[in-house]
Amino acid sequence: MDLFEKENRQNNKDNSRRPLADRMRPAALKEFVGQEHLLAEGKILRKAIESDRLVSMIFWGPPGVGKTTLARIIAGETESDFNAISAVTAGVADIRKIIKRAHDLKKLGKRTILFIDEIHRFNKSQQDALLHSVEDGTVLLIGATTENPSFEVISALLSRCRVYKLEALGRQELDTILEHTLKNDSILKESNIQLKKDARSILLDLSGGDARNMLTALDLAAQLAQPDKNNRRDITRDLVEEAMQRRTLLYDKKGEYHYDVISAFIKSVRGSDPDAAIYWLARMLESGEDPKFIARRLIILASEDIGNADPHALMVATSAFTAVTYIGMPEARIVLAQATTYLASAQKSNASYLAIKEATDDLQGRIPGDVPLHLRNAPTRLMRDMDYAKGYKYPHDTGGFVDQNYQPPENKNKIYYKPTDNGVEKRIKERLNLLWPKKKR
């Protein structure tokens, strides 16, 4: 065996220890699959990369859509020094160390990219530590988050970044990645892996738009496949299902985000099944899920799915979030259980959600009318002379209600809020019909 053969074997051995998703990580923009709304020819992010006119940015999207990979590609395409940290394990000291190095490189004319995975897990002081260096260009920040950055990134830092929303990968995009992997991964080729048609189909179906999830399941299935007499390893539908089940267990232990589990949880609460909701809650908490992530979802649900059928639901949910923030785990699980069972057992209405959705839809594609003069404030004499506030009737002068128009002319008597007959909302509906007989609900 010559030196080069020894070296190649050692490289293959080292490579085989790396996860398949890591082995197949694209290194150039032309190899990247998905996010066409950002990266197709002429699209905003592609133009910024190709022209090397980048600003700090935050990638917001579900797991496995290429946030980390895209950050690495940007660093490579722009010949920048790349530094990656995780907000779960890194602290202010790590940030300062990178910033110090970035200062030195800046003097040499080289840009530093600081990539922070799960940036939503940084607290305020950690995010504050980034501000000056981001603003003066010492580092170009790329943050990755599965959470809405409007809620999790401080406004001062958010204002210095451009937010790009990354979407879950479609079936065709996943299939393109899968085909490329089967054709180009040397380990799979050496193992003589053959993916059966029905196995391929279910692998795509169960991936949930997550390329990393798909490739990890394929990797596990390949390890489970046994060679036949021709030394061929067939990956069947059963092997994929087994690999997906094992993958889920691994996923849970790492505390990654489970969009399918949170969906099952929310649908159980919406469906008024407290027992199912508690099961999914326990499953998420045992998986290491961030309790504040769950509490935020309950706040949204309290307004979207319960609303004024039980106005206390929103108070329970927001109080639960405050309590979870104060006490943390493991006691936070009790607070979440209380909020979950209350919301699941409460009367339901999505009337408020439908009302704002319909009003928003009405504003799309048209120029809204002027605010009627009688509804305008008139703090100056000039405004009063221009008839601002003229004709406005003060409801408290007539017992708390007066029949007058509060909408612009084009919306007169338009009804958006349509209360249901559930819980408190039934009384609200009766009162509104009494006050506004012309707008019978």
Secondary structure as the mmCIF struct_conf table of DSSP 4:
data_model
#
loop_
_struct_conf.conf_type_id
_struct_conf.id
_struct_conf.beg_label_comp_id
_struct_conf.beg_label_asym_id
_struct_conf.beg_label_seq_id
_struct_conf.end_label_comp_id
_struct_conf.end_label_asym_id
_struct_conf.end_label_seq_id
HELX_RH_AL_P HELX_RH_AL_P1 LEU A 3 SER A 16
TURN_TY1_P TURN_TY1_P1 ARG A 17 ARG A 17
BEND BEND1 ARG A 18 ARG A 18
HELX_RH_AL_P HELX_RH_AL_P2 LEU A 20 ARG A 23
TURN_TY1_P TURN_TY1_P2 MET A 24 MET A 24
BEND BEND2 ALA A 28 ALA A 28
HELX_RH_3T_P HELX_RH_3T_P1 LEU A 29 GLU A 31
BEND BEND3 GLY A 34 GLY A 34
HELX_RH_AL_P HELX_RH_AL_P3 GLU A 36 LEU A 39
BEND BEND4 ALA A 40 ALA A 40
TURN_TY1_P TURN_TY1_P3 GLU A 41 GLY A 42
HELX_RH_AL_P HELX_RH_AL_P4 ILE A 44 GLU A 50
TURN_TY1_P TURN_TY1_P4 SER A 51 ASP A 52
STRN STRN1 MET A 57 TRP A 60
TURN_TY1_P TURN_TY1_P5 PRO A 63 GLY A 64
BEND BEND5 VAL A 65 GLY A 66
HELX_RH_AL_P HELX_RH_AL_P5 LYS A 67 GLU A 77
TURN_TY1_P TURN_TY1_P6 THR A 78 GLU A 79
HELX_LH_PP_P HELX_LH_PP_P1 SER A 80 SER A 80
STRN STRN2 ASP A 81 SER A 86
TURN_TY1_P TURN_TY1_P7 ALA A 87 THR A 89
HELX_RH_AL_P HELX_RH_AL_P6 VAL A 92 LYS A 107
TURN_TY1_P TURN_TY1_P8 LEU A 108 GLY A 109
STRN STRN3 THR A 112 ASP A 117
TURN_TY1_P TURN_TY1_P9 GLU A 118 GLU A 118
HELX_RH_3T_P HELX_RH_3T_P2 ILE A 119 ARG A 121
BEND BEND6 PHE A 122 PHE A 122
HELX_RH_AL_P HELX_RH_AL_P7 LYS A 124 GLU A 135
TURN_TY1_P TURN_TY1_P10 ASP A 136 GLY A 137
BEND BEND7 THR A 138 VAL A 139
STRN STRN4 LEU A 140 THR A 145
BEND BEND8 THR A 146 GLU A 147
HELX_RH_AL_P HELX_RH_AL_P8 PRO A 149 GLU A 152
BEND BEND9 VAL A 153 VAL A 153
HELX_RH_AL_P HELX_RH_AL_P9 SER A 155 LEU A 158
TURN_TY1_P TURN_TY1_P11 SER A 159 ARG A 160
BEND BEND10 CYS A 161 CYS A 161
STRN STRN5 ARG A 162 LYS A 165
HELX_LH_PP_P HELX_LH_PP_P2 LEU A 166 GLY A 170
HELX_RH_AL_P HELX_RH_AL_P10 ARG A 171 ASN A 184
HELX_RH_AL_P HELX_RH_AL_P11 SER A 186 GLU A 190
TURN_TY1_P TURN_TY1_P12 SER A 191 ASN A 192
STRN STRN6 ILE A 193 LEU A 195
HELX_RH_AL_P HELX_RH_AL_P12 LYS A 197 LEU A 206
TURN_TY1_P TURN_TY1_P13 SER A 207 GLY A 209
HELX_RH_AL_P HELX_RH_AL_P13 ALA A 211 LEU A 224
HELX_LH_PP_P HELX_LH_PP_P3 ALA A 225 GLN A 226
STRN STRN7 PRO A 227 PRO A 227
TURN_TY1_P TURN_TY1_P14 LYS A 229 ASN A 230
BEND BEND11 ASN A 231 ASN A 231
STRN STRN8 ARG A 233 ILE A 235
HELX_RH_AL_P HELX_RH_AL_P14 ARG A 237 LYS A 253
TURN_TY1_P TURN_TY1_P15 LYS A 254 GLY A 255
HELX_RH_AL_P HELX_RH_AL_P15 TYR A 259 ARG A 270
TURN_TY1_P TURN_TY1_P16 GLY A 271 SER A 272
HELX_RH_AL_P HELX_RH_AL_P16 PRO A 274 GLU A 286
TURN_TY1_P TURN_TY1_P17 SER A 287 GLY A 288
HELX_RH_AL_P HELX_RH_AL_P17 PRO A 291 LEU A 301
HELX_RH_PI_P HELX_RH_PI_P1 ALA A 302 ILE A 306
HELX_RH_3T_P HELX_RH_3T_P3 GLY A 307 ALA A 309
BEND BEND12 ASP A 310 ASP A 310
TURN_TY1_P TURN_TY1_P18 PRO A 311 PRO A 311
HELX_RH_AL_P HELX_RH_AL_P18 HIS A 312 ILE A 327
TURN_TY1_P TURN_TY1_P19 MET A 329 GLU A 331
HELX_RH_AL_P HELX_RH_AL_P19 ALA A 332 SER A 345
BEND BEND13 ALA A 346 ALA A 346
HELX_RH_AL_P HELX_RH_AL_P20 ALA A 351 LEU A 363
TURN_TY1_P TURN_TY1_P20 GLN A 364 GLY A 365
BEND BEND14 ARG A 366 ARG A 366
HELX_LH_PP_P HELX_LH_PP_P4 ILE A 367 PRO A 372
HELX_RH_3T_P HELX_RH_3T_P4 LEU A 373 LEU A 375
BEND BEND15 ARG A 376 ARG A 376
BEND BEND16 THR A 380 THR A 380
HELX_RH_AL_P HELX_RH_AL_P21 ARG A 381 ASP A 385
TURN_TY1_P TURN_TY1_P21 MET A 386 GLY A 391
HELX_RH_3T_P HELX_RH_3T_P5 PRO A 395 THR A 398
TURN_TY1_P TURN_TY1_P22 GLY A 399 GLY A 400
BEND BEND17 GLN A 407 GLN A 407
HELX_RH_3T_P HELX_RH_3T_P6 PRO A 409 ASN A 411
TURN_TY1_P TURN_TY1_P23 LYS A 412 ASN A 413
BEND BEND18 ASP A 421 ASN A 422
TURN_TY1_P TURN_TY1_P24 GLY A 423 GLY A 423
HELX_RH_AL_P HELX_RH_AL_P22 VAL A 424 LEU A 435
HELX_RH_3T_P HELX_RH_3T_P7 PRO A 437 LYS A 439
#
